[in-house]
Amino acid sequence: MSQEKGGLLDQILLEDIARHCPHQFLAFHQCMTLPEPDPQQCSKQQADLAICIKTVVPSFQKIQGECAGKLQAYEACLKINNSNTKMCTQDLQLLRNCAFGTLDN
């Protein structure tokens, strides 16, 4: 997938998240942009945002449904490699290609 498509996918998801989870999105953003963010407070805000994304955001739910196998493969890769994203770039690319395909329909 080209960088252009990746950026478009990110933009579509961010807009959908901001539209459907505005309070959680803003709270997490504000926490992270503090001069000295409190990791415990920000992790609570991040968890609240994650719950909202998984349960309310239509584009994410569509991706989750149609790309479940690729999402699980990427998560498994991260777990095996201690969250080293560089080790999982191929799995991430496959997931992003699938995700873009679901939103392109």
All heavy atoms as an XYZ file, in Angstrom:
813
protein
N       0.864     -1.181      0.000
C       0.000      0.000      0.000
C       0.900      1.230      0.000
O       1.873      1.300      0.725
C      -0.884     -0.014      1.244
C      -1.749      1.203      1.358
S      -3.131      1.097      2.503
C      -2.368      0.745      4.023
N       0.561      2.198     -0.800
C       1.364      3.406     -0.887
C       1.197      4.253      0.373
O       0.250      4.102      1.126
C       0.931      4.224     -2.108
O      -0.352      4.780     -1.893
N       2.173      5.160      0.577
C       2.100      6.079      1.716
C       0.829      6.914      1.640
O       0.215      7.220      2.649
C       3.329      7.003      1.730
C       4.613      6.284      2.031
C       4.736      5.942      3.498
O       3.769      5.646      4.191
N       5.945      5.949      3.980
N       0.441      7.282      0.405
C      -0.763      8.102      0.211
C      -2.003      7.377      0.730
O      -2.822      7.949      1.436
C      -0.910      8.433     -1.271
C      -2.010      9.415     -1.557
C      -2.054      9.771     -3.036
O      -1.036     10.245     -3.567
O      -3.114      9.568     -3.642
N      -2.134      6.086      0.384
C      -3.277      5.305      0.861
C      -3.223      5.141      2.372
O      -4.245      5.190      3.042
C      -3.306      3.925      0.200
C      -3.900      3.905     -1.173
C      -4.019      2.480     -1.655
C      -4.666      2.399     -3.000
N      -4.743      1.011     -3.475
N      -2.017      4.926      2.924
C      -1.865      4.789      4.369
C      -2.301      6.051      5.089
O      -2.987      6.004      6.102
N      -1.914      7.198      4.541
C      -2.312      8.473      5.140
C      -3.809      8.690      5.055
O      -4.430      9.195      5.992
N      -4.406      8.277      3.931
C      -5.843      8.408      3.760
C      -6.589      7.512      4.750
O      -7.570      7.930      5.366
C      -6.239      8.056      2.320
C      -7.723      8.173      1.979
C      -8.225      9.601      2.212
C      -7.970      7.752      0.539
N      -6.106      6.277      4.932
C      -6.702      5.366      5.904
C      -6.637      5.977      7.303
O      -7.634      6.004      8.029
C      -5.977      4.016      5.888
C      -6.411      3.002      6.946
C      -7.868      2.598      6.753
C      -5.508      1.787      6.910
N      -5.470      6.499      7.675
C      -5.318      7.132      8.988
C      -6.282      8.297      9.151
O      -6.902      8.463     10.193
C      -3.875      7.619      9.190
C      -2.876      6.476      9.268
O      -3.294      5.310      9.464
O      -1.666      6.747      9.132
N      -6.411      9.106      8.109
C      -7.301     10.274      8.164
C      -8.754      9.838      8.333
O      -9.488     10.409      9.142
C      -7.134     11.118      6.905
C      -7.981     12.375      6.924
C      -7.806     13.201      5.661
O      -6.884     13.008      4.876
N      -8.716     14.136      5.464
N      -9.179      8.835      7.570
C     -10.560      8.345      7.661
C     -10.839      7.846      9.077
O     -11.864      8.185      9.674
C     -10.813      7.217      6.628
C     -10.810      7.792      5.213
C     -12.123      6.494      6.915
C     -10.751      6.727      4.117
N      -9.912      7.044      9.616
C     -10.116      6.507     10.967
C     -10.116      7.603     12.019
O     -10.964      7.606     12.912
C      -9.044      5.454     11.278
C      -9.203      4.128     10.537
C      -7.987      3.245     10.762
C     -10.477      3.412     10.964
N      -9.178      8.544     11.919
C      -9.126      9.633     12.906
C     -10.399     10.473     12.883
O     -10.926     10.840     13.937
C      -7.914     10.528     12.656
C      -6.618     10.072     13.301
C      -5.470     10.984     12.901
C      -6.738      9.997     14.807
N     -10.891     10.765     11.693
C     -12.120     11.557     11.589
C     -13.301     10.794     12.190
O     -14.130     11.383     12.881
C     -12.398     11.920     10.131
C     -11.464     12.975      9.596
C     -11.647     13.251      8.110
O     -12.548     12.658      7.483
O     -10.871     14.066      7.574
N     -13.359      9.496     11.941
C     -14.443      8.673     12.482
C     -14.344      8.587     14.011
O     -15.351      8.676     14.713
C     -14.386      7.271     11.857
C     -15.766      6.698     11.577
O     -16.754      7.465     11.605
O     -15.859      5.485     11.336
N     -13.127      8.443     14.514
C     -12.920      8.391     15.968
C     -13.318      9.723     16.600
O     -14.039      9.754     17.600
C     -11.460      8.036     16.302
C     -11.178      6.579     15.907
C     -11.161      8.264     17.779
C      -9.702      6.209     15.880
N     -12.866     10.824     16.016
C     -13.191     12.148     16.554
C     -14.698     12.410     16.509
O     -15.251     13.032     17.417
C     -12.436     13.227     15.782
N     -15.372     11.899     15.483
C     -16.815     12.108     15.332
C     -17.605     11.289     16.354
O     -18.581     11.770     16.923
C     -17.245     11.725     13.911
C     -18.708     11.995     13.607
C     -19.084     11.629     12.172
N     -18.160     12.136     11.183
C     -17.399     11.373     10.374
N     -17.462     10.066     10.441
N     -16.585     11.919      9.497
N     -17.187     10.040     16.584
C     -17.975      9.137     17.422
C     -17.509      9.061     18.876
O     -18.271      8.614     19.735
C     -17.993      7.734     16.811
C     -18.714      7.687     15.502
N     -20.090      7.617     15.411
C     -18.265      7.742     14.222
C     -20.443      7.619     14.145
N     -19.362      7.696     13.402
N     -16.282      9.485     19.157
C     -15.742      9.450     20.532
C     -15.097     10.796     20.870
O     -13.942     10.846     21.313
C     -14.694      8.338     20.656
S     -15.255      6.689     20.247
N     -15.819     11.904     20.671
C     -15.167     13.215     20.816
C     -14.622     13.483     22.217
O     -13.526     14.039     22.354
C     -16.269     14.207     20.446
C     -17.551     13.470     20.686
C     -17.244     12.035     20.380
N     -15.358     13.098     23.251
C     -14.915     13.398     24.619
C     -13.666     12.595     24.982
O     -12.707     13.141     25.529
C     -16.044     13.130     25.623
C     -17.287     13.911     25.318
N     -17.335     15.287     25.374
C     -18.515     13.503     24.917
C     -18.549     15.708     25.029
N     -19.288     14.639     24.736
N     -13.665     11.308     24.648
C     -12.527     10.451     24.964
C     -11.304     10.856     24.138
O     -10.178     10.879     24.651
C     -12.872      8.976     24.689
C     -13.983      8.436     25.554
C     -15.377      8.664     24.961
O     -15.601      9.532     24.117
N     -16.336      7.878     25.424
N     -11.532     11.184     22.867
C     -10.453     11.597     21.969
C      -9.797     12.875     22.488
O      -8.565     12.966     22.598
C     -11.024     11.813     20.561
C     -10.003     12.131     19.520
C      -9.191     11.145     18.993
C      -9.868     13.428     19.042
C      -8.249     11.440     18.011
C      -8.932     13.726     18.071
C      -8.123     12.738     17.548
N     -10.607     13.846     22.853
C     -10.099     15.123     23.351
C      -9.394     14.958     24.695
O      -8.311     15.520     24.914
C     -11.243     16.135     23.472
C     -10.857     17.558     23.842
C      -9.881     18.142     22.832
C     -12.092     18.440     23.943
N      -9.971     14.167     25.598
C      -9.362     13.962     26.908
C      -7.980     13.313     26.777
O      -7.019     13.731     27.434
C     -10.261     13.098     27.792
N      -7.858     12.309     25.907
C      -6.564     11.648     25.715
C      -5.569     12.603     25.069
O      -4.414     12.703     25.498
C      -6.725     10.378     24.870
C      -5.430      9.674     24.609
C      -4.684      9.147     25.661
C      -4.957      9.528     23.319
C      -3.483      8.494     25.423
C      -3.752      8.875     23.077
C      -3.016      8.355     24.129
N      -6.008     13.333     24.057
C      -5.133     14.295     23.382
C      -4.634     15.358     24.361
O      -3.446     15.676     24.394
C      -5.873     14.954     22.213
C      -5.071     16.027     21.544
N      -4.002     15.747     20.726
C      -5.173     17.378     21.600
C      -3.484     16.894     20.309
N      -4.175     17.891     20.818
N      -5.538     15.896     25.169
C      -5.148     16.925     26.136
C      -4.159     16.371     27.153
O      -3.205     17.046     27.529
C      -6.385     17.495     26.837
C      -7.198     18.384     25.940
C      -8.499     18.854     26.581
O      -9.035     18.195     27.470
N      -9.015     19.971     26.109
N      -4.379     15.139     27.592
C      -3.475     14.529     28.564
C      -2.078     14.373     27.962
O      -1.073     14.670     28.601
C      -4.018     13.169     29.004
S      -3.088     12.435     30.364
N      -2.016     13.902     26.728
C      -0.725     13.636     26.091
C       0.034     14.913     25.734
O       1.251     14.878     25.578
C      -0.927     12.791     24.819
C      -1.402     11.383     25.102
S      -0.289     10.434     26.178
C       1.143     10.290     25.133
N      -0.661     16.025     25.598
C       0.010     17.267     25.212
C       0.339     18.163     26.397
O       0.825     19.273     26.206
C      -0.831     18.044     24.176
O      -2.129     18.291     24.715
C      -0.941     17.286     22.873
N       0.098     17.675     27.610
C       0.515     18.428     28.793
C       2.039     18.526     28.810
O       2.718     17.620     28.322
C       0.038     17.727     30.070
C      -1.459     17.747     30.363
C      -1.774     16.837     31.558
C      -1.924     19.163     30.635
N       2.588     19.601     29.406
C       4.053     19.717     29.483
C       4.700     18.490     30.151
O       5.750     18.039     29.734
C       4.277     20.980     30.306
C       3.016     21.770     30.138
C       1.914     20.768     29.953
N       4.051     17.956     31.178
C       4.538     16.752     31.852
C       3.358     15.795     32.053
O       2.743     15.763     33.117
C       5.176     17.104     33.193
C       6.447     17.928     33.055
C       7.103     18.208     34.387
O       6.999     17.377     35.306
O       7.717     19.280     34.495
N       3.038     15.003     31.007
C       1.885     14.105     31.105
C       2.040     13.091     32.241
O       3.133     12.592     32.490
C       1.859     13.395     29.756
C       2.776     14.135     28.866
C       3.722     14.891     29.732
N       0.943     12.811     32.933
C       0.919     11.808     33.990
C       0.607     10.460     33.337
O      -0.509     10.258     32.848
C      -0.149     12.173     35.022
C      -0.333     11.120     36.107
O       0.436     10.132     36.129
O      -1.250     11.279     36.926
N       1.577      9.532     33.311
C       1.364      8.254     32.615
C       0.137      7.488     33.109
O      -0.585      6.898     32.300
C       2.645      7.469     32.901
C       3.663      8.502     33.235
C       2.913      9.638     33.873
N      -0.131      7.509     34.411
C      -1.296      6.780     34.926
C      -2.594      7.413     34.451
O      -3.524      6.722     34.044
C      -1.269      6.714     36.457
C      -0.258      5.718     36.978
C      -0.365      5.543     38.474
O      -0.775      6.456     39.188
N       0.004      4.367     38.953
N      -2.674      8.719     34.493
C      -3.876      9.417     34.043
C      -4.069      9.223     32.537
O      -5.173      8.946     32.074
C      -3.805     10.915     34.383
C      -5.047     11.690     34.012
C      -6.299     11.239     34.754
O      -6.242     10.735     35.860
N      -7.449     11.389     34.114
N      -2.985      9.342     31.778
C      -3.095      9.195     30.330
C      -3.460      7.764     29.949
O      -4.178      7.554     28.972
C      -1.798      9.617     29.645
S      -1.501     11.407     29.714
N      -2.991      6.771     30.702
C      -3.351      5.392     30.362
C      -4.834      5.153     30.620
O      -5.480      4.399     29.895
C      -2.481      4.378     31.099
O      -2.770      4.344     32.463
N      -5.408      5.819     31.618
C      -6.855      5.722     31.844
C      -7.606      6.356     30.680
O      -8.570      5.790     30.164
C      -7.250      6.402     33.154
C      -8.758      6.295     33.430
C      -9.209      7.302     34.475
C     -10.697      7.275     34.727
N     -11.557      7.256     33.557
N      -7.145      7.519     30.247
C      -7.774      8.200     29.101
C      -7.645      7.345     27.839
O      -8.585      7.242     27.050
C      -7.122      9.575     28.859
C      -7.126     10.513     30.044
C      -8.498     10.935     30.483
O      -9.474     10.719     29.799
N      -8.585     11.532     31.653
N      -6.475      6.713     27.666
C      -6.249      5.867     26.501
C      -7.183      4.650     26.535
O      -7.741      4.267     25.511
C      -4.793      5.420     26.445
C      -4.455      4.628     25.217
C      -2.993      4.226     25.174
O      -2.299      4.216     26.179
N      -2.522      3.900     23.986
N      -7.349      4.059     27.711
C      -8.233      2.893     27.850
C      -9.682      3.280     27.536
O     -10.394      2.536     26.848
C      -8.116      2.305     29.251
N     -10.122      4.435     28.036
C     -11.484      4.908     27.751
C     -11.683      5.111     26.247
O     -12.720      4.752     25.692
C     -11.765      6.231     28.482
C     -11.881      6.061     29.990
O     -12.000      4.913     30.462
O     -11.841      7.093     30.692
N     -10.673      5.694     25.596
C     -10.749      5.922     24.157
C     -10.785      4.585     23.410
O     -11.584      4.412     22.492
C      -9.561      6.765     23.688
C      -9.476      7.051     22.193
C     -10.727      7.767     21.692
C      -8.229      7.869     21.885
N      -9.962      3.639     23.819
C      -9.928      2.322     23.163
C     -11.273      1.612     23.258
O     -11.746      1.023     22.281
C      -8.822      1.462     23.768
N     -11.902      1.682     24.416
C     -13.223      1.062     24.594
C     -14.238      1.702     23.659
O     -15.023      1.019     23.001
C     -13.680      1.155     26.070
C     -12.822      0.233     26.939
C     -15.155      0.812     26.209
C     -12.980      0.467     28.434
N     -14.213      3.016     23.590
C     -15.148      3.724     22.711
C     -14.898      3.339     21.251
O     -15.835      3.044     20.512
C     -15.008      5.237     22.900
S     -16.202      6.188     21.933
N     -13.644      3.315     20.841
C     -13.314      2.975     19.456
C     -13.837      1.585     19.113
O     -14.473      1.387     18.078
C     -11.790      3.066     19.218
C     -11.339      4.529     19.266
C     -11.405      2.421     17.887
C      -9.833      4.711     19.297
N     -13.592      0.625     19.981
C     -13.981     -0.764     19.710
C     -15.492     -0.963     19.707
O     -15.991     -1.860     19.042
C     -13.341     -1.700     20.740
C     -11.861     -1.875     20.533
C     -11.271     -2.805     21.569
C      -9.779     -2.964     21.346
N      -9.158     -3.846     22.329
N     -16.223     -0.136     20.447
C     -17.661     -0.365     20.580
C     -18.533      0.595     19.782
O     -19.699      0.290     19.541
C     -18.088     -0.297     22.063
O     -17.733      0.984     22.592
C     -17.423     -1.395     22.881
N     -17.995      1.740     19.368
C     -18.847      2.768     18.765
C     -18.442      3.173     17.343
O     -19.311      3.522     16.541
C     -18.863      4.034     19.674
C     -19.714      5.135     19.074
C     -19.358      3.698     21.062
N     -17.172      3.125     16.999
C     -16.691      3.661     15.721
C     -16.978      2.680     14.575
O     -16.407      1.593     14.537
C     -15.181      3.986     15.803
C     -14.666      4.491     14.472
C     -14.922      5.018     16.903
N     -17.878      3.048     13.647
C     -18.296      2.127     12.578
C     -17.143      1.630     11.707
O     -17.084      0.446     11.381
C     -19.284      2.943     11.747
C     -19.699      4.077     12.604
C     -18.583      4.324     13.568
N     -16.227      2.518     11.318
C     -15.133      2.092     10.439
C     -14.241      1.071     11.138
O     -13.807      0.092     10.526
C     -14.310      3.293      9.963
O     -13.782      4.009     11.063
N     -14.001      1.258     12.417
C     -13.171      0.304     13.149
C     -13.889     -1.035     13.289
O     -13.282     -2.091     13.135
C     -12.781      0.849     14.532
C     -11.807     -0.044     15.237
C     -10.448      0.014     14.951
C     -12.245     -0.967     16.165
C      -9.551     -0.829     15.587
C     -11.354     -1.823     16.807
C      -9.998     -1.749     16.513
N     -15.189     -0.985     13.570
C     -15.953     -2.226     13.702
C     -15.958     -2.999     12.388
O     -15.848     -4.226     12.377
C     -17.380     -1.928     14.163
C     -17.432     -1.447     15.603
C     -18.819     -1.055     16.042
O     -19.671     -0.699     15.241
N     -19.045     -1.116     17.336
N     -16.050     -2.290     11.279
C     -16.038     -2.940      9.961
C     -14.674     -3.601      9.724
O     -14.602     -4.748      9.278
C     -16.342     -1.906      8.871
C     -16.534     -2.514      7.516
C     -17.019     -1.473      6.515
C     -17.253     -2.114      5.165
N     -17.627     -1.159      4.143
N     -13.617     -2.878     10.033
C     -12.267     -3.427      9.876
C     -12.087     -4.635     10.794
O     -11.555     -5.665     10.382
C     -11.196     -2.348     10.173
C     -11.200     -1.289      9.070
C      -9.811     -2.983     10.319
C     -10.418     -0.036      9.412
N     -12.541     -4.496     12.027
C     -12.419     -5.576     12.999
C     -13.138     -6.837     12.515
O     -12.649     -7.940     12.683
C     -12.992     -5.127     14.345
C     -12.312     -5.701     15.527
C     -12.791     -5.069     16.823
O     -13.767     -4.324     16.872
N     -12.108     -5.368     17.890
N     -14.277     -6.658     11.892
C     -15.033     -7.798     11.406
C     -14.421     -8.431     10.169
O     -14.254     -9.646     10.097
N     -14.043     -7.612      9.207
C     -13.569     -8.133      7.922
C     -12.086     -8.491      7.914
O     -11.636     -9.246      7.060
C     -13.873     -7.133      6.809
C     -15.377     -6.974      6.588
C     -15.717     -6.080      5.421
O     -14.927     -6.002      4.458
O     -16.791     -5.458      5.475
N     -11.327     -7.964      8.853
C      -9.874     -8.202      8.871
C      -9.435     -8.866     10.175
O      -8.289     -8.715     10.608
C      -9.130     -6.879      8.690
S      -9.604     -5.964      7.211
N     -10.345     -9.596     10.803
C     -10.065    -10.187     12.114
C      -8.807    -11.051     12.104
O      -7.974    -10.963     13.013
C     -11.263    -10.991     12.603
N      -8.646    -11.888     11.093
C      -7.480    -12.770     11.020
C      -6.177    -11.999     10.933
O      -5.194    -12.331     11.610
N      -6.161    -10.956     10.115
C      -4.948    -10.144      9.954
C      -4.658     -9.333     11.223
O      -3.510     -9.157     11.603
C      -5.071     -9.243      8.732
C      -5.025    -10.061      7.450
C      -5.304     -9.225      6.225
C      -5.228    -10.022      4.950
N      -5.987    -11.245      4.894
N      -5.720     -8.880     11.894
C      -5.552     -8.165     13.154
C      -4.970     -9.097     14.215
O      -4.037     -8.731     14.935
C      -6.898     -7.588     13.619
C      -6.901     -6.778     14.907
C      -5.962     -5.590     14.824
C      -8.317     -6.294     15.220
N      -5.482    -10.314     14.292
C      -4.967    -11.295     15.255
C      -3.516    -11.650     14.949
O      -2.705    -11.791     15.869
C      -5.839    -12.549     15.257
C      -7.194    -12.325     15.888
C      -8.145    -13.500     15.686
O      -7.896    -14.388     14.892
N      -9.245    -13.486     16.429
N      -3.175    -11.784     13.669
C      -1.798    -12.102     13.284
C      -0.845    -10.981     13.711
O       0.244    -11.239     14.228
C      -1.704    -12.335     11.780
N      -1.267     -9.737     13.505
C      -0.427     -8.591     13.901
C      -0.279     -8.539     15.419
O       0.830     -8.355     15.927
C      -1.026     -7.289     13.354
C      -0.228     -6.071     13.740
C       1.075     -5.910     13.310
C      -0.786     -5.081     14.545
C       1.815     -4.788     13.663
C      -0.049     -3.959     14.898
C       1.253     -3.814     14.456
O       1.983     -2.713     14.813
N      -1.376     -8.722     16.142
C      -1.311     -8.704     17.608
C      -0.425     -9.843     18.123
O       0.347     -9.651     19.064
C      -2.714     -8.794     18.208
C      -3.517     -7.518     18.016
C      -4.967     -7.632     18.463
O      -5.476     -8.760     18.636
O      -5.598     -6.575     18.614
N      -0.517    -11.027     17.500
C       0.319    -12.166     17.908
C       1.793    -11.858     17.650
O       2.656    -12.167     18.479
C      -0.108    -13.425     17.158
N       2.081    -11.246     16.509
C       3.455    -10.876     16.182
C       4.012     -9.908     17.223
O       5.140    -10.066     17.698
C       3.518    -10.252     14.786
S       5.189     -9.784     14.286
N       3.210     -8.909     17.585
C       3.651     -7.954     18.597
C       3.923     -8.648     19.927
O       4.917     -8.353     20.602
C       2.610     -6.851     18.792
C       2.469     -5.851     17.643
C       1.319     -4.903     17.917
C       3.765     -5.080     17.417
N       3.051     -9.568     20.297
C       3.208    -10.281     21.566
C       4.485    -11.121     21.558
O       5.268    -11.091     22.511
C       1.982    -11.156     21.816
C       1.915    -11.734     23.196
C       0.582    -12.435     23.405
C       0.444    -12.847     24.859
N      -0.856    -13.424     25.133
N       4.706    -11.853     20.470
C       5.895    -12.703     20.348
C       7.177    -11.876     20.366
O       8.190    -12.287     20.911
C       5.820    -13.544     19.045
C       4.714    -14.587     19.157
C       7.147    -14.198     18.716
C       4.345    -15.240     17.838
N       7.123    -10.698     19.769
C       8.310     -9.845     19.630
C       8.369     -8.709     20.650
O       9.018     -7.695     20.407
C       8.373     -9.294     18.203
C       8.656    -10.376     17.195
O       9.739    -10.927     17.156
N       7.660    -10.724     16.391
N       7.700     -8.883     21.776
C       7.728     -7.879     22.853
C       7.414     -6.470     22.363
O       8.108     -5.510     22.671
C       9.082     -7.889     23.567
C       9.337     -9.190     24.269
O       8.431     -9.740     24.904
N      10.547     -9.717     24.153
N       6.365     -6.361     21.545
C       5.867     -5.083     21.012
C       6.856     -4.365     20.106
O       6.742     -3.157     19.900
C       5.422     -4.158     22.151
O       4.358     -4.753     22.847
N       7.814     -5.092     19.551
C       8.765     -4.503     18.606
C       8.087     -4.409     17.237
O       8.026     -5.383     16.491
C      10.032     -5.357     18.531
C      11.074     -4.764     17.607
O      10.808     -3.825     16.862
N      12.281     -5.306     17.662
N       7.583     -3.231     16.916
C       6.812     -3.048     15.682
C       7.642     -3.301     14.430
O       7.097     -3.681     13.402
C       6.201     -1.634     15.612
O       7.251     -0.672     15.750
C       5.167     -1.430     16.705
N       8.954     -3.099     14.502
C       9.808     -3.321     13.327
C       9.801     -4.782     12.895
O       9.984     -5.079     11.725
C      11.236     -2.857     13.618
C      11.343     -1.363     13.704
C      12.748     -0.900     13.940
C      12.730      0.626     13.940
N      13.843      1.214     14.588
N       9.580     -5.685     13.830
C       9.546     -7.111     13.523
C       8.219     -7.514     12.864
O       8.096     -8.617     12.352
C       9.758     -7.946     14.791
C      11.082     -7.701     15.480
S      12.499     -8.186     14.489
C      12.285     -9.954     14.482
N       7.233     -6.619     12.897
C       5.883     -6.969     12.442
C       5.409     -6.108     11.279
O       4.210     -5.998     11.037
C       4.910     -6.849     13.618
S       5.381     -7.863     15.037
N       6.325     -5.505     10.552
C       5.917     -4.593      9.484
C       5.118     -5.304      8.391
O       4.185     -4.731      7.849
C       7.119     -3.860      8.854
O       8.089     -4.818      8.449
C       7.740     -2.877      9.832
N       5.472     -6.544      8.076
C       4.732     -7.266      7.035
C       3.294     -7.536      7.489
O       2.346     -7.340      6.727
C       5.426     -8.582      6.682
C       4.748     -9.292      5.534
C       5.497    -10.548      5.105
O       6.553    -10.863      5.631
N       4.943    -11.255      4.148
N       3.122     -7.965      8.751
C       1.775     -8.206      9.276
C       0.969     -6.914      9.312
O      -0.225     -6.907      8.996
C       1.849     -8.812     10.682
C       2.392    -10.228     10.671
O       1.803    -11.081      9.994
O       3.408    -10.462     11.344
N       1.615     -5.820      9.691
C       0.933     -4.532      9.732
C       0.520     -4.101      8.330
O      -0.594     -3.608      8.130
C       1.825     -3.465     10.371
C       1.236     -2.053     10.426
C      -0.068     -2.030     11.206
C       2.243     -1.074     11.016
N       1.386     -4.321      7.351
C       1.064     -3.942      5.973
C      -0.144     -4.721      5.463
O      -1.031     -4.160      4.826
C       2.280     -4.180      5.071
C       2.150     -3.523      3.719
C       2.033     -2.006      3.797
O       2.794     -1.363      4.502
N       1.071     -1.442      3.112
N      -0.191     -6.021      5.759
C      -1.334     -6.838      5.350
C      -2.623     -6.354      6.021
O      -3.677     -6.280      5.386
C      -1.081     -8.309      5.694
C       0.014     -9.000      4.872
C       0.335    -10.367      5.458
C      -0.393     -9.104      3.412
N      -2.530     -6.003      7.293
C      -3.688     -5.485      8.025
C      -4.142     -4.158      7.433
O      -5.328     -3.945      7.199
C      -3.353     -5.333      9.509
C      -4.409     -4.674     10.378
C      -5.733     -5.430     10.331
C      -3.913     -4.555     11.815
N      -3.198     -3.271      7.163
C      -3.553     -1.955      6.603
C      -4.173     -2.103      5.204
O      -5.117     -1.408      4.866
C      -2.336     -1.027      6.583
C      -1.937     -0.586      7.986
C      -0.683      0.266      7.981
N      -0.928      1.574      7.412
C      -1.462      2.596      8.059
N      -1.838      2.478      9.314
N      -1.629      3.754      7.468
N      -3.631     -3.015      4.386
C      -4.210     -3.255      3.058
C      -5.653     -3.743      3.188
O      -6.531     -3.292      2.463
C      -3.385     -4.284      2.287
C      -2.069     -3.720      1.799
O      -1.855     -2.521      1.745
N      -1.143     -4.613      1.455
N      -5.887     -4.665      4.110
C      -7.233     -5.177      4.326
C      -8.150     -4.045      4.813
O      -9.258     -3.874      4.314
C      -7.198     -6.316      5.356
S      -8.845     -6.995      5.720
N      -7.665     -3.281      5.783
C      -8.464     -2.196      6.345
C      -8.828     -1.178      5.278
O      -9.985     -0.744      5.193
C      -7.694     -1.511      7.483
N      -7.879     -0.813      4.442
C      -8.156      0.159      3.385
C      -9.191     -0.417      2.426
O     -10.086      0.291      1.968
C      -6.890      0.562      2.652
C      -7.105      1.730      1.732
C      -7.170      3.026      2.245
C      -7.263      1.557      0.370
C      -7.402      4.110      1.401
C      -7.490      2.632     -0.476
C      -7.554      3.908      0.048
N      -9.075     -1.700      2.138
C     -10.043     -2.364      1.256
C     -11.448     -2.342      1.806
O     -12.417     -2.177      1.062
N     -11.607     -2.495      3.119
C     -12.944     -2.490      3.717
C     -13.560     -1.097      3.662
O     -14.764     -0.966      3.496
C     -12.962     -2.972      5.185
O     -12.243     -2.058      5.992
C     -12.402     -4.355      5.327
N     -12.739     -0.083      3.810
C     -13.252      1.285      3.815
C     -13.450      1.818      2.396
O     -14.163      2.776      2.183
C     -12.313      2.207      4.594
C     -12.130      1.834      6.061
C     -11.166      2.805      6.728
C     -13.462      1.808      6.790
N     -12.812      1.165      1.446
C     -12.891      1.569      0.057
C     -14.168      1.056     -0.607
O     -14.551      1.514     -1.657
C     -11.653      1.028     -0.693
C     -11.319      1.848     -1.918
O     -11.648      3.035     -1.949
O     -10.733      1.274     -2.845
N     -14.821      0.079      0.060
C     -16.044     -0.527     -0.511
C     -17.253      0.343     -0.292
O     -17.424      0.967      0.666
C     -16.297     -1.903      0.103
C     -15.206     -2.883     -0.295
O     -14.597     -2.736     -1.348
N     -14.960     -3.848      0.547
